[in-house]
Amino acid sequence: MKYRIIAIPFILALLMAGFSGCGTKEAKPETEAEEAGEQQEEAVYTESVVCDDEASQGEMAFTEVVQEDADGYRLQIIRHNSFAFTNLCKLFSPAGRMLLIASGCQECGSLGGYWIDYDSRGRAVKVCSTETCYDLEFLNEKGGEAVRQIRRLLSDSKRAESEVRYDIVRDSTGTVVRIGNVSVPFGYKGRFYVKEWGPFWESDLSGGKLALFAVLEKEETAGISYVNYLYADNHLVAELACWNGTFIKARTYNRFGSMVKQYDDRDVDIHYVTFFDFDEEPKWYVDK
C-alpha cells in the first residue's frame, strides 16, 4: 500500500475498534427511554477501529468464511489459499461491533491481535493486545462451534493480567486527546486504527503481525510545511514531512528511538518499511 494515512470513520481502526472488559462498568441510564435510546444508537453507530489492507479483501488467493452462533455473534475468517491454516479472524457482536481482530497460523499454534471495548455510544475506549497459544484447528469447526471457541478465547484474554492496554481518552467534546501513551498536542488531531504491519500472508510459518497505529495530524495545513507523526503500539516509528497537505518524505525510527532511514519516495509504503526499520540497531550514520 502506498503511503496513505486513511481517514477512518470511527467504529481501532487491525485498525486505530468498551475495551472496558479490563474492568469498569458503564453507568446505567436513568429511564427506560434513555436505555432504549442507547440501544438504538449502539445498533446505528460503532467507531471504526480497523484499517483493512487490500490483500484481505476478496482476491482469488483468499477465502472468506463467516459463521454465526445462536447468540448472534459473527466470526469472519479470511484464509490464505496458498498457506495452510494462515488466518485473519474478526469477531463481531450482535450489534456489529468488532470485538476481536487476530491473526495466526497452525504451524506456530498461536493467535495474536487486539480486542476492543466500547462505551454506550459505540466509541472505542480501550484496545488491548493479546497473544495466546491455541490449536487453530478450531477455526475449521462448523455450525457456530468456531464462534463459541473464539468467544471463549476472548473471555480468557480479558481475564489475563498480561494484556497490554491502550486507553482511548477523550475530552468533554468527545475529541481524542490520548491514545495509549501518545498524547495529542495542541494544533494536532489524533487518529488510531489497527492494521497489518509489515509482511502479511507471506508464509505458513507466520500469521502476520497487527499493530495499533496512532497518527498525530496537523490541523491547519494550508500553505505551510509541517510534520505528522506515526506511532505503532506506543512507539514513534515515523515522522511524515508534508507541505500544504501533501506528503513529501519520511524519517523512520527503531525501538530505541534512534533515527534509521529517510525515504524521499512519496509512494513509500510506510506501514511496511517501518516494520523492518523498527528492529534496526542504532548506528552512527543514517541510510538514505
Secondary structure, DSSP 4 states (H G I P E B T S, - for coil): --S---------------GGGGSPPPPPPSSHHHHHHHHHHHHH-----B---GGGSS-TTEEEEEEE-TTS-EEEEEEESSSTTEEEEEEE-TTS-EEEEEEEETTTTEEEEEEEEE-TTS-EEEEEEEEEE--GGGGG--TTHHHHHHHHHHHHHHH-S--EEEEEEE-TTS-EEEETTEE--TTEEEEEEEEEES--SS-TT---EEEEEEEEEES--TT-EEEEEEEETTEEEEEEEEETTEEEEEEEE-TTS-EEEEE--TT--HHHHHHHHTTPPP-SS-B-
